[in-house]
C-alpha cells in the first residue's frame, strides 16, 4: 500500500466560496508566473476600489487559516516516514508524470489523500487531456489510484464528484479515518494553487514548506 498526500495551498486561504468567486481570477492556470501575477494585479486593484467605494472586503484583508496549517503539521509529524519525499509542484501534469514514471510497484494499492478547496475530479473539462481540474478523475479512470479521500472546506462543492471514497471537512478528521494512514505517508505533493492563492500570502506558503521540511529532517535524524 502506498499513501500519497496532495496538499493544495488554496485550502488554507481564509476566504469563503463567495469571496473566491468575486475576488479571485477566473481561470489562468495555464499561464506562466508572470502572466498569473499580471491577472492578480488587476484583481487586487479592483478589490481596493470596491473596498473604498462600497466597503467591500479587499483581497489583502484575506489571511491564511493558521489552525488548519497547524493541523497539517501535526498530521505529517504523526504519519511521516523517514523515507517520505516532499515535492512542490504547480501543474497537474507533473503529478501524472510521477504516477507514470515514478516507479510505483504495479501490485501496490495507491491511496490518495487530497487536501484542497477543489476535488479536481471534474467532468466539466476534458477527461482525456490531464489538467488542474480533472487529474484525479483521470488517474482513477486509469486505475493508477485505487482509493481517494478528500479533505475539503465546508463550503467546497461536491456537485460532480462521484468517485470519492471518503470526504472530510477538517484535516484533523484524517486521524479518525479507520487505519487508512496507519502505514504512514509515503509521498507528499504540495501545490501553490497559483490562481486560487493570493500572492500576498506567498510568505505563509514558503514558511509552511519550510516547517514541513524541518519535520522531515527531524524524523530522518531519529
Helices and strands as residue ranges (DSSP letters): E 2-8, G 9-12, H 17-23, H 33-54, G 59-61, H 66-79, E 80-89, H 92-101, E 110-115, H 135-141, E 147-151, E 166-168, G 171-176, E 185-191, G 194-196, G 199-201, H 202-221
